[in-house]
Amino acid sequence: MHDLSALYQVTDMKSRSICAENFTGEPGKGGMCPLEQGVARHAARDLGTGWKVNPYIRIASKSTFTIADIKGPGMIRHIWLTPQNSWRNLILRIYWDGQENPSVECPIGDFFCMGWNEYAQISSLAVCVNPGSAFNCYWQMPFRSNCRMTLENLADEETVVYYQIDYTLQELPEKIAYFHAQFRRVNPLPYKEVYTILDGIQGKGQYVGTYLAWGVNNANWWGEGEIKFYIDGDTDYPTICGTGTEDYFCGSYNFEDPATHDRYASFSTPYTGLQVLVPDHLYRSQFRFGMYRWHIPDPVCFDEKLKVTIQALGWRSGGRYLPLQDDIASVAFWYQTLPAAKFPPLPDRDYLEVI
């Protein structure tokens, strides 16, 4: 079921949900944590078992917690998380059907379009971010035999996470593609180099979304760069070539506020959005932007290979392009057949850090 028009149909799907009150998602097993074992036992001491005894998890420093281990076939339908502290220090990984390498490996903030560790409300079909740090994902993620999700805490201190994973147990079509998400960061981008969002993809599938956390290190307009999709046999030149950064994110003319003509205009729509983090505080660097584009009605399909790049271009004297040396991080979202190629190594904690 994808929309309101299908909600009246009778199905054989079984609804399940995993959270700290039911780690396995088994039917009739929610809220059973004994009072003496619950993380909130002090608050629930007058009420006992069943009264919000274990609503969250604690993840120790430098450790990994398995938040879901589900036997299929099934479909992940919704993920809700409320992380604390630095969102770049909590790494989400998802493994499908017993694969050794993760198909999703991403700092939790960037996965939910919050790459700068600052709250900005988002209202899109695939991701919603609500007060105060409520991260919601609605990407549908099918799996045949197993789904395993983990959170790794890179920080020097323990962290607390509230979370819920809603899914259905159901039969799946014969041919399915698996959800993938890959994080990258280059800070700063070397002069005259092109930023690579995704490369090394092997398999058949469709590209469905891009998130960019872009920190600008120059004055004036920074978004002249073109995004390019190299599909299957493309070599020097791509099949799909955009006309500018704001154009790809479905804006125009520098994301300029059409009423004032003196500032950027943030927006959040079902498929595209722009967050503007204005440097109006002490010790802040220059402008930082968050941008998302979901290819839900217009996926980029590939049979064997896919590479995605974007240029970083501003303006210099004489009406000439200026190759920029900005801080750029990205998350690429796509579906593909298994097995998938192993991801490049995730940067270490210091390289991930937003300061």
Secondary structure, DSSP 8 states (H G I E B T S, - for coil): --SGGGTTS----EEEEEETTBTT--TT-TT---GGG-TTTTTTTTT-TTSSS---EEE-TTEEEEEEEEESSEEEEEEEEE--S-GGGEEEEEEETT-SS-SEEEEHHHHTT-TTSS---EE-SSEEEETTTEEEE---EEESSEEEEEEEE-SSS-EEEEEEEEEEE----SS--EEEEEEEEESS--TT--EEEEEEEESSEEEEEEEEEEE--SSS--B---EEEEETT--SS-SEE-S-HHHHTT--GGGB-TTTSSSB--EE-SSEEEEEE---STT--S-EEEEEEE-SSS-EEESSEEEEEE--EEEEGGGEEEE---EEEEEEEEEE-SS---------HHHH---
